[in-house]
Amino acid sequence: MLHLGLFFTGVGPQLIWTAPDFADHTHIDTFVATAKTLERGLFDAFFLGEGLRVRENRGRVYDLDVAGRPDAITQLAALAAETTHLGLVATQNTTYNFPADLARRLASLDVVSGGRAGWNIVTTDNAWTGENFRHGGWLEHSRRYERADAFVTAARALWAGSRYAKHDDLIDIDAPPTVAARPVLFQAGDSPGGRDLAARHADVVFSANTDYDKAAAYATDLRARLAGYGRSPDAVRILPGAMVVLGDTPAEAAEKAEWIQREQTTGPRAIAFLEQYWGKDLSGYDPDGPLPDIEPAEGELDPSRGTIPIEFRTGKLERIASWRALGLSIRETVIQVTPRHNAFVGTPGQIADEWTRYHDDHVVDGFNILPQQLPGTIEDIVDKLVPELQERGLYRTAYTGTTLREHLELP
């Protein structure tokens, strides 16, 4: 079966606040309604993003985002009481937590949900989060994954109640028992270190490779890494992030997709995006006017700060030169060059056919949906796309188990 999840980030331009039917995305009623809709649509899981500090832009609080997010495990524990089957996945980082504490809290979520807990393992690449913690600081990329590997190994040992090596001694460790052996482990890193971490520990990968060719290459690479760790090619489910824009006709879907892209890139957001590359205050520029006529600050983007993907933080001068060559306004330029997940745009039948190809070619095992509107995006998928998938025999017509591991058909 094709597997579906929903990733609720809680911050960023993804969710459109200006939509007339937009629900308050910090209110518990929105989370409950969303979870119940997902369960009606037989989704595998509901993911919550994590934020341990408000975001920054050039050393200032980024006031275009929601000021912080609720603790994911607390929020999901509340949703456990409102649902019966939906998997509940908490994004929790390994850089600023401790194994014994986090293993206990995740095991507790697994117990109160009846075996529906999952852990989306992240390492957190910004320095401002580290400043919120006593040990503080920022770990270089490879060091974060080195710590993550040791962290997950320790957490798994805790859940297994096994003996764990500390320095040269073996110590007995224990944690609350879980319902389904242990929480299901998700991993979202796409670097070589992230892929190795997934191959060693993950049950599910939340991939950024949505384009067919990139998804196929990613699947081949990951399965080769799985073999290197003595794991079966079928040991991990691959769920790339995906935006879905549905319309009754292809033209209607395309028009809606264009509206979404423009609403996600407001004038202030476009200015803030360019400020990270120019390294200067650009608030005096008109978002609908030409690109800044001043030269950017020297040096590349600080790899420890900002929300731009790491691969887009180098080659600054070349990027700016190519943007100027476009001859577009600030906002139009940012709309065109902003890194985005690929969107599936079309009628329910068209997207169901496309997903069938991905699934049948073993490129993916499903998708993790990135909504643009709540409740609109989810209701459209549940009411229009899910029936098309079911007609093709690609999607369940009822839950056949009660735990997240059963939903995902994991070995």
C-alpha atoms as one frame of an Amber mdcrd trajectory, in Angstrom:
protein
   0.000   0.000   0.000   0.955   3.628  -0.480   1.566   5.364   2.859   0.635
   8.953   3.675   1.640  11.311   6.456   1.133  15.002   7.132   3.981  17.279
   8.210   2.711  20.234  10.264   5.643  22.647  10.530   3.888  25.358  12.528
   6.156  28.116  11.177   7.436  29.421   7.878   5.803  30.512   4.608   4.350
  27.086   3.831   0.973  27.669   5.504  -0.938  30.582   3.995  -2.380  32.828
   6.672  -4.313  34.982   4.213  -6.634  32.221   2.989 -10.256  32.980   3.907
 -10.776  29.573   5.549  -7.437  29.486   7.375  -7.600  27.888  10.824  -5.616
  29.208  13.799  -2.530  27.011  13.661  -1.573  27.475  17.307  -4.963  26.439
  18.746  -5.543  22.908  20.010  -8.876  22.749  18.169  -7.000  23.043  14.851
  -4.689  20.173  15.764  -7.602  17.994  16.875  -9.671  18.724  13.754  -6.676
  18.076  11.501  -5.846  14.782  13.218  -9.455  13.584  12.939  -9.568  14.454
   9.238  -6.332  12.543   8.673  -7.725   9.542  10.504 -10.876   9.710   8.368
  -8.544   9.608   5.371  -6.702   6.564   6.814  -3.347   8.389   6.994  -0.442
   6.604   8.627   0.859   9.501  10.686   0.713  13.117  11.804   4.157  14.771
  12.122   4.806  17.819  14.262   7.823  20.027  13.641  10.060  21.225  16.453
  11.198  24.701  17.481  13.318  25.266  20.566  13.719  28.984  19.943  12.056
  31.612  17.764  13.725  32.009  14.390  16.150  34.795  13.552  17.186  36.751
  10.507  20.502  38.597  10.659  20.577  38.464  14.455  17.024  39.722  14.975
  13.869  37.794  15.835  12.184  36.875  12.566   8.767  38.367  13.246   7.173
  36.975  10.069   6.917  33.550  11.745   4.858  32.349  14.670   6.800  33.033
  17.876   7.593  29.474  18.821   5.697  26.188  18.674   4.149  23.980  21.337
   6.204  21.050  22.587   5.522  18.251  20.116   5.342  15.379  22.615   2.906
  17.262  24.855   0.737  18.187  21.870   0.732  14.650  20.486  -0.152  13.192
  23.880  -3.276  15.363  23.803  -4.086  14.113  20.290  -3.682  10.501  21.427
  -6.865  10.910  23.455  -8.751  12.268  20.427  -7.722   9.564  17.920  -7.600
   5.781  17.782  -5.302   4.801  14.907  -3.305   7.776  13.601   0.457   7.588
  14.156   1.856  10.485  16.209   5.385  11.540  15.240   7.379  14.065  17.270
  10.339  15.882  15.745  13.051  15.915  18.428  16.693  16.840  17.959  19.742
  14.962  19.177  21.975  18.015  19.596  20.165  19.721  22.472  18.437  16.788
  24.211  19.767  13.923  26.323  19.124  10.237  25.512  17.714   9.079  28.857
  15.268  11.967  29.141  14.054  11.861  25.540  13.803   8.054  25.463  11.570
   8.195  28.549   9.283  10.874  27.090   8.951   9.092  23.738   8.280   5.770
  25.479   5.583   7.510  27.497   3.948   8.811  24.298   4.053   5.285  22.888
   2.312   3.940  25.999  -0.467   6.573  26.161  -1.128   6.238  22.408  -1.191
   2.449  22.363   1.903   1.985  20.195   1.401   4.889  17.805   4.474   6.999
  18.667   7.232   7.940  16.260  10.423   9.976  16.560  11.547  12.194  13.677
  15.290  12.440  14.343  16.859  15.795  13.481  20.173  17.418  14.390  19.286
  21.169  14.139  21.755  23.226  12.111  21.340  26.736  13.503  23.368  28.423
  16.209  20.609  30.491  17.761  18.942  27.347  19.096  22.173  26.363  20.836
  22.239  29.723  22.595  19.070  28.705  24.437  20.911  25.879  26.207  23.476
  25.939  28.986  26.098  24.064  26.967  25.171  26.302  24.029  27.076  26.616
  20.832  26.795  25.122  17.389  28.079  21.759  16.224  29.708  21.456  12.823
  27.763  19.245  10.400  29.750  16.001  10.736  29.899  16.339  14.518  26.128
  16.639  14.727  25.716  13.304  12.968  28.419  11.711  15.091  26.471  12.770
  18.184  23.156  11.699  16.612  24.446   8.183  15.972  25.605   7.802  19.580
  22.375   9.374  20.841  20.045   7.042  18.902  22.165   4.014  19.838  21.772
   4.934  23.504  18.025   5.530  23.190  17.499   2.175  21.482  19.492   0.470
  24.220  17.306   2.158  26.817  14.137   0.926  25.143  15.577  -2.561  24.850
  16.544  -2.532  28.534  19.958  -3.810  27.484  23.460  -3.194  28.745  25.183
  -0.138  27.347  28.883   0.612  27.093  29.983   3.793  28.832  33.703   4.377
  28.478  35.147   0.912  29.233  32.394  -0.230  31.586  29.063  -1.929  30.947
  26.147  -0.447  32.846  22.566  -1.660  33.163  20.006   0.792  31.837  16.238
   0.854  31.902  13.309   2.925  30.633   9.504   2.642  30.697   8.316  -0.258
  28.515   6.851   0.633  25.143   3.847  -0.964  23.446   5.363  -1.649  20.016
   8.935  -2.692  20.928  10.034   0.934  20.536   8.781   4.112  18.844   9.098
   4.093  15.049  12.220   6.003  13.983  12.025   8.614  11.209  15.002  10.498
   9.777  15.039  13.524   7.496  18.700  14.348   6.743  19.739  14.247   3.094
  23.510  14.728   3.412  25.837  11.681   3.290  25.912  11.756   7.100  22.133
  11.917   7.242  21.740   9.047   4.796  24.146   6.890   6.783  22.234   7.673
   9.985  18.998   6.639   8.255  20.535   3.450   6.869  21.758   2.432  10.301
  18.767   3.362  12.463  15.654   4.572  10.616  12.398   2.784   9.910  11.189
   5.649   7.694  13.000   8.435   5.836  11.356  11.807   5.246  13.173  12.629
   2.013  13.461  15.962   0.192  13.734  14.136  -3.161  10.264  14.441  -4.664
  11.169  14.750  -8.358  10.942  11.281  -9.950  14.552  11.007 -11.114  15.953
  12.369  -7.846  13.635  10.087  -5.862  14.809   7.064  -7.872  18.475   7.952
  -7.331  17.874   8.503  -3.624  16.117   5.136  -3.254  19.000   3.346  -4.999
  21.579   5.083  -2.820  19.718   4.433   0.432  19.173   0.743  -0.330  22.882
   0.330  -1.059  23.665   1.914   2.322  21.137  -0.392   4.018  22.983  -3.391
   2.623  26.193  -1.987   4.069  24.633  -2.171   7.527  23.286  -5.671   6.948
  19.684  -4.512   6.580  17.087  -5.599   4.040  16.186  -3.208   1.165  12.622
  -3.394   2.502  13.588  -2.386   6.035  12.911   1.330   5.508   9.920   3.206
   4.127  10.732   6.208   1.898   8.271   9.113   2.208   9.418  12.281   0.400
   7.816  15.575   1.334   5.179  16.621  -1.188   2.960  19.599  -1.843  -0.365
  18.701  -3.444  -2.541  21.174  -5.355  -5.826  19.754  -6.630  -8.302  21.183
  -9.113 -11.322  19.920 -11.016  -9.381  20.644 -14.223  -5.646  20.906 -14.945
  -6.062  24.626 -15.636  -7.811  25.221 -12.314  -5.068  23.349 -10.445  -2.329
  25.338 -12.211  -4.038  28.640 -11.411  -4.385  27.623  -7.763  -0.715  26.597
  -7.592   0.363  29.992  -8.915  -1.809  31.761  -6.319  -0.296  29.633  -3.536
   3.253  30.433  -4.604   2.559  34.164  -4.643   0.788  34.115  -1.281   3.687
  32.210   0.292   6.155  34.876  -0.869   4.934  38.147   0.607   6.911  41.358
   0.109   8.470  41.313   3.611   9.437  37.645   3.217  11.096  38.382  -0.122
  13.120  41.194   1.460  14.148  38.965   4.388  15.282  36.240   1.965  17.584
  38.637   0.097  18.933  40.118   3.343  20.533  36.757   4.109  22.515  36.985
   0.848  23.287  40.701   0.913  24.106  40.627   4.643  22.603  44.107   4.956
  19.346  45.774   5.974  17.213  45.972   2.823  13.966  47.083   4.460  14.051
  50.373   2.546  13.687  48.625  -0.815  10.365  48.126  -2.599   9.599  44.395
  -2.961   7.964  45.158  -6.300  10.970  47.169  -7.485  14.334  46.034  -8.892
  16.961  44.127  -6.926  19.134  46.189  -4.548  21.665  48.368  -6.361  24.260
  47.969  -3.605  26.944  45.342  -3.350  26.507  42.519  -0.806  28.672  42.201
   2.285  31.851  40.184   1.880  31.929  36.477   2.619  29.512  33.600   2.206
  26.401  33.051   4.291  27.080  32.011   7.873  26.473  28.221   7.846  25.358
  28.321  11.486  22.491  30.758  10.933  19.499  31.194   8.720  16.763  28.902
   7.439  18.098  28.525   3.881  19.161  24.936   3.052  22.904  24.444   3.462
  23.504  23.748  -0.241  22.135  27.237  -1.078  24.502  29.060   1.313  27.549
  29.065  -0.980  28.312  30.714  -4.312  26.648  33.918  -3.135  28.103  36.313
  -5.702  27.370  33.971  -8.603  23.788  33.567  -7.418  23.247  37.304  -7.096
  24.690  37.900 -10.576  22.345  35.303 -12.073  19.371  36.870 -10.266  20.206
  40.324 -11.600  20.333  38.872 -15.114  16.682  37.813 -14.765  15.584  41.462
 -14.762  12.717  40.781 -12.364  11.467  42.577  -9.268  12.631  41.516  -5.817
   9.466  39.538  -5.118   9.317  37.921  -8.570  12.981  36.963  -8.297  12.488
  35.311  -4.903   9.412  33.456  -6.138  11.507  32.043  -8.974  14.688  31.134
  -7.062  13.452  30.052  -3.619  14.263  26.370  -2.890  10.974  24.450  -2.804
   9.663  20.930  -2.615   8.248  19.785  -5.938   4.481  20.122  -6.067   2.056
  17.628  -7.549  -0.415  19.821  -9.432  -3.436  18.499 -11.304  -6.743  16.703
 -11.005  -7.139  13.909  -8.431  -6.997  11.350 -11.232  -3.797  12.788 -12.700
  -1.992  12.816  -9.370  -3.219   9.318  -8.500  -1.807   8.069 -11.820   1.529
   9.801 -11.150   1.767   8.369  -7.631   0.967   4.910  -8.995   4.050   5.174
 -11.220   6.268   6.216  -8.294   4.935   3.364  -6.155   4.974   0.612  -8.763
   8.550   1.492  -9.756   9.583   1.198  -6.075  10.840   4.776  -6.091   8.868
   5.701  -2.954   6.644   4.012  -0.401   4.410   7.045   0.017   4.471  10.772
   0.672   4.610  13.147   3.614   2.195  15.943   2.737   3.215  19.580   3.268
  -0.084  21.496   3.493  -0.505  25.041   2.225  -3.989  25.614   3.654  -5.725
  24.245   6.707  -8.211  22.709   6.602  -8.474  23.027   2.797  -5.435  21.028
   1.637  -6.192  18.045   3.856  -9.914  17.959   3.136  -9.231  18.032  -0.618
  -6.785  15.120  -0.367  -9.040  13.023   1.875 -12.247  13.672  -0.065 -10.911
  13.737  -3.639  -7.481  12.106  -3.969  -7.823   9.210  -1.507 -10.853   7.708
  -3.354  -8.866   7.773  -6.624  -5.972   5.958  -4.944  -8.368   3.388  -3.480
  -9.952   2.765  -6.893  -6.482   1.887  -8.209  -5.918  -0.574  -5.358  -3.045
   1.578  -4.128  -4.421   2.717  -0.772  -6.056   1.012   2.177  -9.826   1.097
   2.599  -9.606   0.515   6.355  -6.922   0.321   9.018  -5.803  -3.276   9.502
  -3.813  -2.682  12.681  -3.662  -0.288  15.599   0.052   0.579  15.883   2.130
   2.847  13.673   4.483  -0.029  12.894   1.511  -2.057  11.596   0.241   0.847
   9.477   3.623   1.177   7.797   3.888  -2.595   7.187   7.337  -2.570   8.734
   9.169  -5.843   9.225
